[in-house]
Amino acid sequence: MKTSGLDKILGRIEDLDSVNLSILVQRLARERNLQETVFNTIQDGILVIDSDGIIQYANDAACPIIGLKQSDIGKIQLWKMVPDLSRRIDPSEDEKQIQKRSVLTREFEISYPEKRFIRLYMVPIDAPVNLDGSGGYVIVLTDITDAKLSIEERIENERTSSIVRLAAGVAHELGNPLNSLTIHLQLMQRKLEQALKTQDLATIDQSISICQQEVKRLDGIVSDFLGAVRPAKPELNELNLIELVEEVLQVQEVELEARKIEVKIEIEGEVPDILGDRGQIKQVFFNLIKNGMEAMKESGQLKILSRIDDEQVYLEFIDDGAGINQADLPKIFDAYYTTKEEGHGLGMMIVQRIMRDHGGQIAVESRVDVGTVITLQFPQQHIRTRMLESGD
């Protein structure tokens, strides 16, 4: 390593007289001022913390991002200053990384001093941070709120486009049963005219039955359409997810037995209640279980697994059915996309919409001829309450 002139002077600081010592102090002050000027022109927040997490340095951009005061520097731990960040660190994995002094990257949301989305980049340094000579970490905080909002705008634009496509699909879907209704009503008209003479009522009853079935099909199409484009706001109550799953399984029990499908529920620990709309969450479970059944055709196993962490409740629906082609996976939430002969292609779109309205997420993994894993992620009550208070 190349040694600078300043390092050489510091190496023999004990030999300096008062004049040279004064010159050295002035030089160090100038270099510190230069470095601070440079760091303060950087728009990203820069922090230096010691091995205990205490903030030892913060540039001007860092303070407003995390609500830090200059008087707090050297006194407060970063984890206490930004509790949202500490909750994003997984003790089982991230602390191991920290102990190994490796690089960490994270994106997280902070609610104080205002709601912002932040990207963190944390790098270990061996240079002395404390008076005892121990090292620490340099942390770069980048405000990505505008980028996130831009993504949300694009999602909204895509949603608008999706609704337009949805309306076109509904018009097409409505056309077939309406044509059928028209034909049979015309037939009924002719039969009624004949019935006055022959009393042939059987064919009239058949035509009426067909009309009733088609009307029922129309009603289902319209209901699904309205559920997708004009969703009802969730009515939040405390819900036990496992109890809801069991209620839905009871409704589908006959069909499950007819298809010879075994259902296995595995619960890891105690599952806390969440805040949700009972009817909408049951609709999610009904759609996913039905999709799993139809993917397995006849015989197979459907597993429903639950687990939790400090913030979320997870439910996994695992089937050993036909699976989904990798090229088709990005399309499964699109309006009117389906691989089923009788499917209307709105089920997964509705599931995704309900999960988003509940502050949750849905993930899908699948392999052809192996099966599909659908993971639902529900925020626990304390997280959901905070989201509601912030206006989400």
Wavefront OBJ file of the C-alpha trace (Angstrom):
o trace
v 0.000 0.000 0.000
v 1.327 3.414 -0.955
v 2.031 5.719 2.005
v 0.996 9.363 1.720
v 2.965 12.333 3.004
v 0.355 12.842 5.702
v 0.768 9.243 6.882
v 4.516 9.815 7.205
v 3.946 12.923 9.296
v 1.411 11.160 11.510
v 3.888 8.345 11.988
v 6.321 10.709 13.716
v 3.769 13.012 15.363
v 5.495 12.656 18.748
v 8.629 14.295 17.305
v 6.832 17.410 16.052
v 7.313 20.739 17.785
v 4.417 23.064 18.557
v 4.732 24.998 15.270
v 4.711 21.889 13.058
v 1.986 20.366 15.198
v -0.159 23.450 14.631
v 0.486 23.219 10.882
v -0.503 19.553 10.946
v -3.748 20.292 12.802
v -4.633 23.006 10.279
v -3.878 20.627 7.421
v -6.067 17.927 8.945
v -8.869 20.437 9.453
v -8.630 21.546 5.806
v -8.738 17.920 4.614
v -11.719 17.177 6.846
v -13.559 20.253 5.559
v -12.808 19.215 1.972
v -14.076 15.680 2.565
v -17.243 16.926 4.280
v -17.870 19.390 1.452
v -17.529 16.558 -1.074
v -19.779 14.188 0.915
v -22.395 16.893 1.440
v -22.671 17.509 -2.307
v -23.665 13.854 -2.801
v -27.434 13.444 -3.032
v -27.409 9.968 -1.470
v -27.278 9.647 2.292
v -23.929 8.434 3.663
v -23.584 7.027 7.163
v -20.675 5.540 9.065
v -21.582 3.237 11.954
v -19.370 1.338 14.355
v -19.581 -2.377 15.110
v -22.357 -1.685 17.664
v -24.480 0.130 15.077
v -23.939 3.606 16.595
v -23.945 6.347 13.959
v -20.531 8.048 13.956
v -20.952 10.169 10.820
v -23.799 11.348 8.581
v -23.670 13.645 5.581
v -26.301 16.331 5.004
v -28.438 14.119 2.743
v -28.663 11.285 5.287
v -30.200 13.332 8.102
v -33.586 14.167 6.529
v -33.933 10.655 5.079
v -33.986 8.991 8.506
v -34.940 11.985 10.675
v -31.483 12.263 12.258
v -30.300 15.293 14.215
v -26.654 16.330 14.367
v -26.854 16.043 18.158
v -27.728 12.345 17.784
v -24.483 11.494 15.997
v -22.209 9.416 18.176
v -25.051 8.568 20.557
v -27.807 6.623 18.798
v -27.922 3.229 17.114
v -29.068 3.113 13.499
v -31.436 0.201 14.294
v -33.253 2.299 16.923
v -33.330 5.295 14.612
v -34.854 3.287 11.769
v -36.922 0.437 13.278
v -38.369 -0.290 9.821
v -34.862 -1.284 8.752
v -34.199 -3.543 11.725
v -37.407 -5.445 10.960
v -36.140 -6.058 7.421
v -32.986 -7.750 8.692
v -33.409 -11.506 9.016
v -31.428 -12.569 12.111
v -30.918 -16.059 10.752
v -29.253 -14.826 7.567
v -28.315 -11.156 7.666
v -26.590 -11.221 11.045
v -24.453 -14.074 9.763
v -23.545 -11.887 6.801
v -22.766 -8.994 9.115
v -20.597 -11.234 11.271
v -18.758 -12.323 8.134
v -18.409 -8.608 7.306
v -19.862 -9.014 3.861
v -21.869 -6.533 1.804
v -25.611 -6.132 2.480
v -28.210 -4.603 0.195
v -31.845 -3.988 1.109
v -34.893 -2.062 -0.040
v -37.265 -1.013 2.721
v -40.013 1.431 3.563
v -39.782 3.977 6.354
v -42.770 5.741 7.852
v -40.864 8.422 9.811
v -40.281 11.327 9.314
v -42.436 10.622 6.239
v -43.306 7.612 4.161
v -40.393 6.901 1.825
v -38.841 3.932 0.006
v -35.125 3.555 0.620
v -32.399 1.367 -0.878
v -29.563 0.531 1.527
v -26.037 -0.514 0.566
v -23.886 -1.524 3.548
v -20.135 -2.188 3.227
v -17.722 -3.203 6.003
v -14.572 -1.115 6.488
v -11.427 -1.969 8.433
v -10.462 1.647 9.047
v -10.833 2.611 12.732
v -14.268 4.050 13.477
v -14.101 4.051 17.291
v -11.350 5.322 19.554
v -10.505 1.688 20.309
v -9.513 1.265 16.664
v -12.316 -1.123 15.730
v -13.855 -1.035 12.260
v -17.432 -0.500 11.214
v -19.606 0.010 8.164
v -20.269 2.600 5.513
v -23.931 2.787 4.548
v -25.295 4.470 1.437
v -29.007 5.348 1.540
v -30.728 6.089 -1.781
v -34.248 7.517 -1.856
v -36.108 5.500 -4.520
v -39.586 6.818 -3.717
v -40.029 8.583 -7.057
v -38.951 5.451 -8.932
v -41.417 3.363 -6.927
v -44.237 5.820 -7.611
v -43.340 5.759 -11.296
v -43.673 1.976 -11.251
v -47.055 2.294 -9.524
v -48.187 4.711 -12.245
v -47.144 2.211 -14.914
v -49.051 -0.517 -13.070
v -52.131 1.720 -13.003
v -51.785 2.384 -16.742
v -51.461 -1.346 -17.357
v -54.544 -1.886 -15.199
v -56.495 0.582 -17.341
v -55.373 -1.217 -20.491
v -56.309 -4.509 -18.882
v -59.818 -3.225 -18.150
v -60.215 -2.219 -21.794
v -59.166 -5.706 -22.892
v -61.446 -7.117 -20.216
v -64.439 -5.200 -21.552
v -63.711 -6.471 -25.063
v -63.512 -10.016 -23.715
v -66.803 -9.644 -21.854
v -68.512 -8.385 -25.012
v -67.226 -11.426 -26.881
v -68.227 -13.828 -24.096
v -71.716 -12.350 -23.874
v -72.251 -12.752 -27.597
v -72.384 -16.574 -27.661
v -75.053 -17.112 -24.973
v -77.085 -14.181 -26.307
v -77.091 -15.727 -29.776
v -78.138 -19.025 -28.247
v -80.921 -17.313 -26.298
v -82.149 -15.598 -29.448
v -82.271 -18.858 -31.412
v -84.125 -20.753 -28.676
v -86.576 -17.945 -28.062
v -87.383 -17.953 -31.751
v -87.797 -21.715 -31.556
v -90.079 -21.334 -28.536
v -92.162 -18.848 -30.449
v -92.708 -21.296 -33.288
v -93.343 -24.196 -30.880
v -95.863 -22.211 -28.933
v -97.726 -21.516 -32.119
v -97.710 -25.255 -32.874
v -98.554 -26.195 -29.286
v -101.821 -24.422 -29.553
v -102.703 -27.075 -32.097
v -100.713 -30.202 -31.003
v -100.214 -29.615 -27.259
v -96.490 -30.502 -27.756
v -95.131 -29.002 -24.522
v -91.997 -31.204 -24.032
v -89.881 -29.397 -26.589
v -90.981 -26.061 -25.153
v -89.827 -27.142 -21.675
v -86.465 -28.175 -23.108
v -85.996 -24.823 -24.824
v -86.939 -22.976 -21.629
v -84.411 -25.067 -19.667
v -81.669 -24.187 -22.146
v -82.554 -20.505 -21.890
v -82.372 -20.691 -18.100
v -78.922 -22.293 -18.241
v -77.670 -19.657 -20.630
v -79.058 -16.876 -18.459
v -77.254 -18.417 -15.483
v -74.035 -18.504 -17.500
v -74.514 -14.862 -18.447
v -75.049 -13.967 -14.812
v -71.784 -15.692 -13.878
v -69.857 -13.852 -16.599
v -71.248 -10.487 -15.554
v -70.588 -11.197 -11.844
v -66.976 -12.135 -12.534
v -66.559 -9.082 -14.746
v -67.895 -6.764 -12.051
v -65.732 -8.451 -9.441
v -62.654 -7.811 -11.554
v -63.255 -4.219 -12.681
v -65.395 -2.876 -9.841
v -64.102 -4.664 -6.742
v -65.819 -4.089 -3.423
v -63.718 -2.484 -0.708
v -62.699 -5.158 1.844
v -64.664 -5.146 5.086
v -61.875 -5.865 7.566
v -62.411 -8.175 10.516
v -60.194 -10.537 12.486
v -59.935 -13.798 10.551
v -58.460 -17.200 11.297
v -57.014 -18.297 7.965
v -56.868 -22.000 8.802
v -60.541 -22.037 9.802
v -61.440 -20.345 6.506
v -59.426 -22.901 4.545
v -61.269 -25.722 6.313
v -64.655 -24.095 5.576
v -63.815 -23.883 1.865
v -62.581 -27.487 1.849
v -65.919 -28.600 3.326
v -67.745 -26.910 0.445
v -65.459 -28.626 -2.079
v -65.310 -31.953 -0.216
v -67.613 -33.853 -2.594
v -65.677 -32.796 -5.678
v -62.335 -33.556 -3.999
v -63.500 -37.060 -3.122
v -64.920 -37.606 -6.602
v -61.540 -36.729 -8.094
v -59.752 -38.905 -5.483
v -57.620 -35.971 -4.332
v -56.004 -36.148 -0.906
v -55.752 -32.875 1.029
v -53.005 -32.427 3.600
v -52.770 -29.364 5.883
v -49.502 -28.671 7.726
v -49.379 -25.843 10.284
v -46.026 -24.543 11.520
v -46.535 -22.922 14.930
v -49.538 -20.858 15.964
v -51.089 -18.891 13.110
v -52.206 -15.426 14.276
v -55.475 -13.899 13.088
v -55.245 -11.356 10.277
v -57.423 -8.422 9.249
v -59.438 -9.289 6.154
v -62.746 -9.580 4.376
v -64.192 -13.025 5.120
v -66.013 -13.466 1.820
v -63.140 -12.206 -0.324
v -60.487 -14.348 1.365
v -62.736 -17.418 1.030
v -63.057 -16.570 -2.675
v -59.246 -16.612 -2.940
v -59.035 -20.041 -1.290
v -61.920 -21.409 -3.372
v -60.286 -20.301 -6.633
v -56.861 -21.699 -5.728
v -58.192 -25.060 -4.501
v -60.394 -25.403 -7.578
v -57.456 -24.600 -9.852
v -55.368 -27.218 -8.044
v -58.114 -29.829 -8.431
v -58.517 -29.163 -12.121
v -54.741 -29.253 -12.657
v -54.600 -32.743 -11.143
v -57.607 -33.998 -13.123
v -58.109 -37.244 -11.166
v -56.137 -38.435 -8.113
v -53.246 -36.537 -6.593
v -52.371 -34.612 -3.454
v -53.043 -31.011 -2.499
v -50.898 -29.662 0.335
v -51.708 -26.497 2.237
v -48.812 -25.301 4.399
v -48.673 -22.366 6.801
v -45.775 -20.499 8.386
v -45.153 -17.066 9.903
v -42.413 -14.554 10.567
v -42.430 -11.326 12.594
v -44.515 -9.475 10.011
v -46.262 -11.900 7.658
v -48.430 -15.008 7.555
v -47.744 -17.347 4.635
v -50.016 -19.977 3.095
v -48.730 -22.302 0.379
v -51.045 -24.254 -1.924
v -49.056 -27.090 -3.507
v -50.454 -29.480 -6.110
v -48.785 -32.250 -8.091
v -50.760 -31.543 -11.239
v -49.856 -30.746 -14.827
v -47.964 -27.559 -13.975
v -47.695 -24.350 -15.976
v -45.337 -23.675 -18.850
v -42.623 -21.157 -17.943
v -43.592 -19.021 -20.928
v -47.195 -18.878 -19.646
v -46.420 -18.000 -16.005
v -46.311 -14.201 -16.573
v -49.776 -14.363 -18.199
v -51.729 -16.151 -15.458
v -52.955 -12.887 -13.871
v -54.051 -11.422 -17.219
v -57.735 -10.941 -17.899
v -59.285 -13.814 -19.857
v -56.103 -15.856 -19.975
v -56.863 -19.534 -19.304
v -55.646 -22.973 -20.345
v -58.917 -24.649 -19.325
v -61.610 -25.533 -21.833
v -64.406 -24.073 -19.700
v -62.455 -21.438 -17.797
v -63.284 -17.749 -18.109
v -59.768 -16.561 -17.242
v -60.763 -14.161 -14.448
v -60.080 -16.339 -11.402
v -56.383 -15.552 -10.858
v -56.895 -11.896 -11.758
v -59.512 -11.675 -8.984
v -57.210 -13.526 -6.553
v -54.382 -11.062 -7.236
v -56.710 -8.078 -6.847
v -58.044 -9.339 -3.486
v -54.521 -9.985 -2.184
v -53.404 -6.480 -3.180
v -56.480 -4.939 -1.529
v -55.502 -6.757 1.673
v -51.908 -5.475 1.555
v -50.706 -8.963 0.662
v -48.817 -10.592 -2.159
v -49.061 -13.741 -4.281
v -46.195 -15.703 -5.822
v -46.416 -18.619 -8.275
v -43.828 -21.293 -9.017
v -44.556 -24.131 -11.410
v -42.973 -26.891 -13.466
v -44.680 -28.854 -16.201
v -45.597 -32.426 -15.123
v -44.348 -31.684 -11.586
v -46.888 -29.272 -10.113
v -47.506 -25.751 -8.901
v -46.802 -23.865 -5.674
v -48.844 -20.730 -4.979
v -47.727 -18.701 -1.958
v -50.019 -16.151 -0.334
v -48.456 -13.554 1.943
v -50.735 -11.764 4.427
v -49.509 -8.902 6.661
v -49.988 -9.521 10.364
v -52.399 -7.260 12.216
v -49.813 -4.760 13.519
v -48.400 -4.311 10.017
v -51.833 -4.066 8.383
v -52.955 -1.498 10.968
v -49.911 0.640 10.216
v -50.608 0.378 6.481
v -54.201 1.516 7.027
v -53.094 4.446 9.185
v -50.702 5.573 6.447
v -53.565 5.515 3.930
v -52.659 2.377 1.946
l 1 2 3 4 5 6 7 8 9 10 11 12 13 14 15 16 17 18 19 20 21 22 23 24 25 26 27 28 29 30 31 32 33 34 35 36 37 38 39 40 41 42 43 44 45 46 47 48 49 50 51 52 53 54 55 56 57 58 59 60 61 62 63 64 65 66 67 68 69 70 71 72 73 74 75 76 77 78 79 80 81 82 83 84 85 86 87 88 89 90 91 92 93 94 95 96 97 98 99 100 101 102 103 104 105 106 107 108 109 110 111 112 113 114 115 116 117 118 119 120 121 122 123 124 125 126 127 128 129 130 131 132 133 134 135 136 137 138 139 140 141 142 143 144 145 146 147 148 149 150 151 152 153 154 155 156 157 158 159 160 161 162 163 164 165 166 167 168 169 170 171 172 173 174 175 176 177 178 179 180 181 182 183 184 185 186 187 188 189 190 191 192 193 194 195 196 197 198 199 200 201 202 203 204 205 206 207 208 209 210 211 212 213 214 215 216 217 218 219 220 221 222 223 224 225 226 227 228 229 230 231 232 233 234 235 236 237 238 239 240 241 242 243 244 245 246 247 248 249 250 251 252 253 254 255 256 257 258 259 260 261 262 263 264 265 266 267 268 269 270 271 272 273 274 275 276 277 278 279 280 281 282 283 284 285 286 287 288 289 290 291 292 293 294 295 296 297 298 299 300 301 302 303 304 305 306 307 308 309 310 311 312 313 314 315 316 317 318 319 320 321 322 323 324 325 326 327 328 329 330 331 332 333 334 335 336 337 338 339 340 341 342 343 344 345 346 347 348 349 350 351 352 353 354 355 356 357 358 359 360 361 362 363 364 365 366 367 368 369 370 371 372 373 374 375 376 377 378 379 380 381 382 383 384 385 386 387 388 389 390 391 392
